[in-house]
Each structure stands twice: as structure tokens, then as C-alpha cells.
Amino acid sequence: MALTGSTALVTGANSGLGRAVATALAKDGARVLLLCRSAERGAEARTAIVQEAGHDRVELLVCDLASQADIRAAAAEVHARTEALHLLVNNAGTAFAERGLTVDGIERTLAVDHLGPFLLTNLLLDLLQAGAGQGRGARIVNVGTKIDTAMDFSDLSWERRPYRMMAAYGEAKLGNIHFTRELARRLRGTGVTVNCVFPGVFLSNLGGTDGAQNWALKLFAKTLGWALPKPERAAERVLYLLTAADVAGVSGEYFGDRKRIRAPDQANDPAANAELWRLSAELVGLEAREA
């Protein structure tokens, strides 16, 4: 897929995997919108990416995915800046050592890791379909994780269960696969594809947005981080789904390193995919239209 003339949006683009993906896309000629929570860190990333790419078609959007108002404002800003979107990478994600609620009253991990990309993508679908209508297609890649779990649809915000950081993270990220499956069904025939990718284990700042960052993650990063692949290596899996010709028509799949991998059983149930979509639409105030 040729990137010159394409517009891409990458969430969580100021560091780690998101920054590596955004840099690669910009170096290949794409116009890249960086969606970042921190204006300062986003500006620093933009400056560095512009220098590496050799052009200034790199733009910053400040948005906290924990806030639905922020997401709606960011989507409106994207609409003001472009008439078409060709690539969307829902990369931003985090984990919290303790349960907390967002300004919208939703458990933070679920809000950032699942509902954030769910709402943002839905608000940008018209731009993605416009991009697909230009004859080059449009692709969405949701960054997931590899964990065998199931979501408790009756307690998505961990109100009744004892909160556990990695369990909450795993369930929220499983939501990315459910979302991918159902969105692919709804987008069939539009020229827009959506896939989910497990980027592998790599050196990241998972949990770094939490003031009480999990001490075990910090210790692991300090002692064994040197042995992990860098984000640039993990980005190769994302870039494959964004650019490779052999997956141009593939949609609704869960990938590892350039091949489909097994998803948790719950994500393979179309009824569960549809139910999480319904619940998610209610939580973000979107009409749960049938498709």
C-alpha cells in the first residue's frame, strides 16, 4: 500500500510502540496525526518524527482517552483537518495498579483500553469510508494483547469483583478483539478493513500513566528490560497489517507475527461480539444501530 498521499492517525503516539509506528509511517510519506494525552510529550515526539521523516506533515492532537468529551472533541478536530482518513492505529493502552473511575464514571482500564478506541473509531468511520472511496482502501489496526480470558459482561467496571490490575487489563484488551470482529462484520463491503494484532512482548511503559504504577512492572523493566525487543521491532507487526498487499482484503482477524493466531474462545462467539458492542455503545452514548 503506497503511503504518499495517505493520512494516518495513531493513538498513544508520543512514546513506545505508537511512536515507532508513527515514525515509520511518516518516513514512508504519510501524513500522520499523533493523538497524545500529554501536549508536552506529544510536541517533543512531533519534533523528533519530523526530523526523522524529513517533512512536516506530522500533526499533534491532544486527547485523554479516559474522557469521552476529549475523544469527541478530538474527532471533531480530525474532521476539521482532513476530508479522508486512510489508516487508523488504536495503539494507546495502559494498566492501573488500583481501581479508579474516569470523569464518566467508568473503570479506567476499560475506558482507555477498550471504550476509547471504540468511540474514537466510530466517530471517524465516515472519514475512513471516504478514504476507502478514493480507491486506495482504508485500514484500522487495533493493538491487542495475548491472554486467555473472558470478559464479565455483567461487571465490566469491576464494581462487584475484587479488582486485579492484569485481569482488568486482559479483559479490556480482549474487548479489542470483540470490537474487531463485530466492526469487521459491520464494515463488510465498504472497503474499510479492521484487524487486531498482538505486537509481542517488548519494552514498553505499560502502567506508566498511573501515579501508583505497579512496582513489579517497574522492577521488571529495570532488571530485564534490556533483554526485550525494542518498540521498533514490535511495530513491524502493526505495519504489516497497515501496508502489506497480501492482507489488503483481510478483515476481522487476530494476528501475531504476520499470521493469524488463536483468540480467546469468547472472542470467537458472534453473539458475544454483538453483546459487547451493545454494552459499549450504551456506555459511550452511541446509538447501537444494527448492521
C-alpha positions as CSV (number, residue, x, y, z in Angstrom):
1,M,0.0,0.0,0.0
2,A,1.6,3.3,-1.1
3,L,1.6,5.8,1.7
4,T,2.3,9.1,-0.2
5,G,-1.0,11.0,-0.1
6,S,-2.3,8.9,2.8
7,T,-3.5,10.3,6.1
8,A,-2.9,8.2,9.2
9,L,-3.9,8.6,12.8
10,V,-2.0,6.9,15.6
11,T,-3.1,7.0,19.2
12,G,-0.6,6.9,22.0
13,A,2.0,8.2,19.5
14,N,4.4,10.1,21.8
15,S,6.3,7.0,23.0
16,G,6.9,3.3,22.6
17,L,5.0,1.3,20.0
18,G,2.8,4.2,18.9
19,R,5.8,6.5,18.3
20,A,7.6,3.8,16.4
21,V,4.6,3.1,14.1
22,A,4.0,6.9,13.6
23,T,7.7,7.4,12.7
24,A,7.7,4.6,10.2
25,L,4.5,5.8,8.5
26,A,5.8,9.4,8.3
27,K,9.2,8.2,6.9
28,D,7.2,6.3,4.2
29,G,5.5,9.5,3.1
30,A,2.2,9.5,5.0
31,R,0.7,12.5,6.7
32,V,0.4,11.4,10.3
33,L,-1.8,12.7,13.1
34,L,-0.4,12.0,16.5
35,L,-3.1,11.6,19.2
36,C,-1.4,12.0,22.6
37,R,-2.5,12.6,26.2
38,S,0.3,15.0,27.0
39,A,0.8,18.2,25.0
40,E,4.4,18.5,26.1
41,R,5.4,14.9,25.3
42,G,3.4,15.0,22.1
43,A,5.2,18.1,20.9
44,E,8.5,16.5,21.6
45,A,7.6,13.4,19.7
46,R,6.3,15.5,16.7
47,T,9.6,17.4,16.5
48,A,11.6,14.2,16.5
49,I,9.4,12.5,14.0
50,V,9.5,15.5,11.6
51,Q,13.3,15.4,11.8
52,E,13.4,11.7,11.0
53,A,10.8,11.8,8.3
54,G,12.2,14.8,6.5
55,H,8.8,16.5,6.1
56,D,6.4,18.4,8.4
57,R,3.2,16.5,7.6
58,V,3.1,15.4,11.2
59,E,0.4,17.0,13.4
60,L,-0.4,16.8,17.1
61,L,-3.8,16.2,18.6
62,V,-4.1,16.3,22.4
63,C,-6.7,13.9,23.8
64,D,-7.1,11.9,27.0
65,L,-8.8,8.7,26.0
66,A,-10.2,8.4,29.6
67,S,-12.5,11.3,28.8
68,Q,-15.4,10.8,26.3
69,A,-15.6,14.6,25.9
70,D,-12.0,14.7,24.9
71,I,-12.5,11.9,22.4
72,R,-15.5,13.7,20.8
73,A,-13.5,17.0,20.6
74,A,-10.5,15.2,19.1
75,A,-12.7,13.5,16.5
76,A,-14.3,16.9,15.6
77,E,-10.8,18.3,15.2
78,V,-9.8,15.5,12.9
79,H,-12.9,16.2,10.8
80,A,-11.8,19.9,10.6
81,R,-8.3,19.0,9.4
82,T,-9.0,16.3,6.8
83,E,-11.7,15.0,4.5
84,A,-10.4,11.5,4.5
85,L,-8.5,9.0,6.7
86,H,-6.7,6.0,5.3
87,L,-5.1,4.4,8.3
88,L,-6.1,4.3,12.0
89,V,-4.0,2.7,14.6
90,N,-5.7,2.2,18.0
91,N,-2.5,1.7,20.0
92,A,-2.9,3.6,23.3
93,G,-3.4,1.4,26.3
94,T,-2.5,1.3,29.9
95,A,-3.0,-0.6,33.2
96,F,-3.7,0.7,36.7
97,A,-2.5,-0.7,39.9
98,E,-5.7,0.3,41.7
99,R,-9.3,0.6,40.6
100,G,-10.4,4.1,39.8
101,L,-13.1,5.8,37.8
102,T,-12.9,8.3,34.9
103,V,-14.8,11.5,34.8
104,D,-17.6,9.5,33.0
105,G,-17.8,7.1,36.0
106,I,-16.2,4.1,34.2
107,E,-13.4,2.0,35.4
108,R,-10.2,3.5,34.0
109,T,-8.7,0.4,32.2
110,L,-11.9,-0.4,30.4
111,A,-12.3,3.3,29.5
112,V,-8.9,3.8,28.0
113,D,-8.1,0.4,26.5
114,H,-11.5,-0.6,25.1
115,L,-14.1,2.2,25.1
116,G,-11.7,4.9,24.0
117,P,-10.8,3.2,20.7
118,F,-14.4,2.0,20.3
119,L,-15.8,5.6,20.5
120,L,-13.0,7.2,18.5
121,T,-13.2,4.7,15.7
122,N,-17.0,5.0,15.4
123,L,-16.7,8.8,15.3
124,L,-14.1,8.6,12.4
125,L,-15.8,5.9,10.3
126,D,-17.1,8.4,7.8
127,L,-13.6,9.7,7.2
128,L,-12.3,6.1,6.8
129,Q,-15.0,5.3,4.3
130,A,-14.2,8.4,2.4
131,G,-10.5,7.3,2.3
132,A,-11.6,3.9,1.1
133,G,-13.7,5.6,-1.6
134,Q,-10.6,7.2,-3.0
135,G,-9.5,3.8,-4.4
136,R,-6.7,3.0,-2.0
137,G,-8.7,1.4,0.7
138,A,-8.6,2.2,4.4
139,R,-7.3,0.0,7.3
140,I,-7.9,0.0,11.0
141,V,-5.5,-1.8,13.3
142,N,-6.3,-2.4,16.9
143,V,-3.4,-3.3,19.2
144,G,-4.3,-6.1,21.5
145,T,-2.5,-8.5,23.8
146,K,-2.3,-12.2,24.1
147,I,-4.1,-13.5,27.2
148,D,-6.6,-16.3,27.6
149,T,-9.5,-14.8,29.4
150,A,-13.2,-13.9,29.1
151,M,-14.9,-10.6,29.8
152,D,-17.6,-10.5,32.5
153,F,-20.3,-8.5,30.7
154,S,-22.3,-8.2,33.9
155,D,-19.4,-6.4,35.7
156,L,-17.3,-4.5,33.1
157,S,-16.3,-1.8,35.6
158,W,-15.2,-4.2,38.4
159,E,-17.9,-3.0,40.8
160,R,-18.6,-6.4,42.3
161,R,-15.4,-8.3,41.8
162,P,-12.1,-7.7,43.6
163,Y,-10.0,-5.6,41.3
164,R,-6.8,-7.0,39.9
165,M,-4.6,-5.0,37.6
166,M,-3.6,-7.5,35.0
167,A,-7.0,-9.2,35.0
168,A,-8.6,-5.9,34.3
169,Y,-6.1,-5.1,31.6
170,G,-6.5,-8.5,30.0
171,E,-10.3,-8.2,29.9
172,A,-10.2,-4.7,28.5
173,K,-7.8,-5.7,25.8
174,L,-9.9,-8.7,24.9
175,G,-12.5,-6.1,24.2
176,N,-10.3,-5.0,21.3
177,I,-10.8,-8.4,19.6
178,H,-14.5,-8.5,20.2
179,F,-14.7,-5.0,18.7
180,T,-12.5,-6.0,15.7
181,R,-14.8,-9.0,15.0
182,E,-18.1,-7.0,15.1
183,L,-16.7,-3.9,13.4
184,A,-15.5,-6.1,10.5
185,R,-18.9,-7.5,10.1
186,R,-20.5,-4.1,10.0
187,L,-17.9,-2.7,7.6
188,R,-18.2,-5.6,5.1
189,G,-18.3,-4.2,1.5
190,T,-17.2,-0.7,2.5
191,G,-13.5,-1.0,1.5
192,V,-12.5,-0.5,5.2
193,T,-10.8,-3.4,6.9
194,V,-10.1,-3.8,10.6
195,N,-7.8,-6.3,12.3
196,C,-6.3,-6.8,15.7
197,V,-2.6,-7.5,16.4
198,F,-0.6,-8.9,19.3
199,P,2.7,-7.0,18.9
200,G,4.6,-9.4,21.0
201,V,6.4,-8.8,24.3
202,F,8.6,-5.7,24.1
203,L,10.0,-3.0,26.2
204,S,7.1,-0.7,27.0
205,N,5.8,1.7,29.6
206,L,2.7,-0.2,30.5
207,G,1.2,1.2,33.6
208,G,3.3,4.3,33.3
209,T,0.3,6.6,33.3
210,D,-0.7,5.5,36.8
211,G,0.6,7.6,39.7
212,A,0.8,4.3,41.6
213,Q,2.5,2.4,38.9
214,N,2.7,-1.3,39.6
215,W,6.0,-1.9,41.3
216,A,6.5,-5.3,39.7
217,L,6.4,-3.8,36.2
218,K,8.9,-1.1,37.2
219,L,11.2,-3.7,38.7
220,F,10.9,-6.0,35.7
221,A,11.7,-3.1,33.2
222,K,14.8,-2.1,35.2
223,T,16.2,-5.6,35.6
224,L,15.2,-7.5,32.5
225,G,14.1,-4.7,30.1
226,W,17.5,-4.9,28.3
227,A,16.5,-8.4,27.0
228,L,13.2,-7.4,25.5
229,P,12.8,-6.3,21.8
230,K,12.6,-2.6,21.2
231,P,9.3,-1.0,20.1
232,E,10.6,-0.6,16.6
233,R,10.6,-4.4,16.3
234,A,7.1,-4.7,17.6
235,A,6.0,-2.0,15.2
236,E,6.8,-4.3,12.3
237,R,3.7,-6.4,13.1
238,V,1.5,-3.4,13.1
239,L,3.0,-2.0,9.9
240,Y,2.5,-5.3,8.1
241,L,-1.3,-5.1,8.7
242,L,-1.3,-1.4,7.6
243,T,0.7,-1.8,4.4
244,A,1.1,-5.4,3.1
245,A,-0.7,-6.2,-0.1
246,D,-1.4,-9.8,0.9
247,V,-3.8,-8.6,3.7
248,A,-5.5,-5.8,1.7
249,G,-8.8,-7.6,1.8
250,V,-8.5,-9.4,5.2
251,S,-10.7,-8.1,8.0
252,G,-11.9,-9.2,11.4
253,E,-8.8,-11.3,12.2
254,Y,-6.4,-11.6,15.1
255,F,-2.7,-11.6,14.1
256,G,0.6,-12.2,15.7
257,D,3.8,-12.0,13.6
258,R,2.3,-11.9,10.1
259,K,0.0,-14.8,10.6
260,R,-3.4,-15.4,12.2
261,I,-3.3,-16.6,15.8
262,R,-5.9,-18.1,18.1
263,A,-8.1,-15.7,20.0
264,P,-9.7,-16.5,23.4
265,D,-12.9,-18.6,22.8
266,Q,-15.3,-15.8,23.9
267,A,-14.0,-13.5,21.1
268,N,-14.9,-16.2,18.5
269,D,-18.6,-16.0,19.5
270,P,-20.5,-13.6,17.2
271,A,-23.3,-13.2,19.8
272,A,-20.7,-12.1,22.4
273,N,-19.1,-9.7,19.9
274,A,-22.5,-8.2,19.3
275,E,-23.4,-8.0,23.0
276,L,-20.2,-6.2,23.9
277,W,-20.8,-3.8,21.1
278,R,-24.3,-3.1,22.5
279,L,-23.0,-2.5,26.0
280,S,-20.1,-0.4,24.8
281,A,-22.4,1.8,22.7
282,E,-24.6,2.4,25.8
283,L,-21.5,3.3,27.9
284,V,-20.3,5.9,25.4
285,G,-23.7,7.3,24.4
286,L,-23.7,5.9,20.8
287,E,-26.9,4.6,19.2
288,A,-26.4,0.8,19.0
289,R,-27.6,0.6,15.4
290,E,-27.9,-2.8,13.8
291,A,-25.8,-3.5,10.8
